[in-house]
Amino acid sequence: MPSKSGINEWRFWDGSVSGLSRSALESFAADDLLCEQVGKGDSPATIRTWVHDQTVVLGIQDHRLPHVAEAVELLKAEGYDPIVRNSGGLAVVLDPGVLNISMVLSEREHPIDIPAGYEMMVDLVRELFPEGAIEAYEIVGSYCPGSYDLSIGGQKFAGISQRRIRKGIAVQVYLCIEGSGAERGELIRRFYETGIQGEETKFTYPLIRPEVMASLSELLGRTITVEETVLELHELFGSPQPIGLKHDETELYEFYLKRVVERNAKMLPSGH
């Protein structure tokens, strides 16, 4: 993957352990920061890994559910922290068995269209898990369905999104590595059932079928951990020196964090 992209220098920011005690809002702020820094050439292209504990990340349309307050209370009762992200898509589950990877690229010199961004992430995931016959197409019945759902044998284990700011592009994937994909799917099925309660809605929400969701450990028939996947990813990019938030990026990061926190509070006024 690194050779195909033509990028020789990569920054590696590993938040797969530290993120467990932090809000996922911090990760969306970090990706916004990186988009600006990479886009204007103040940082090399970056791979950032992130993992968060018991969180359901909602999309814009999710907060418009007719009974969203009850649906949010359901998530809280199940021990999940609901937040609303600043990019497109619908509800997804984050927990210690779900690894998120952000690939942040610059199009300051060479434009990268949306399909190309998606394809780069598909290539990366295939390179990480070459033994799986990974396909990219929409898995009907999955949560947050899209044309770049990643699946093996018709069961989805990952979804891809993009965020673009000032010539910087963050291509983000969530990978269900460990645990039960169906259990995550059942949580989101109940979320929509509670949020809709049979009412007609302008937006068509997915009818979740938990059985079409699975983790890579389930699909590949072997125990795979988030930790080993992060190590393999690090090696794949030539084992660059890990660089987290730099001192001269702190002020810009705080700006983006304040923005995502305030926006989230407006979307979920019940204190989230």
Buried (B, 14 or more C-beta within 10 A) or exposed (E): BBEEBEBEEBBBBBBBBEBBEBBBBBBBBBBBBBBBBBBEEEBBBBBBBBBBBBBBBBBBBBBBBBBBBEBBBBBBEEEBBBBBBBBEBBBBBBBBBBBBBBBBBBBEEEEBEEEEBBBBBBEBBBBBBEEBEBBBEBBEBBBBBBEBBBBBEEBBBBBBBBBBBEBBBBBBBBBBBBBBBBEBBBBBBBBBBBBBEEEEEEEEBBEBBBEBBBBBBBBBEEEBBBBEBBBEBBEBBEEBEEBEBBEEBEEBBEEBBEBBBEBBEEBBEEEB
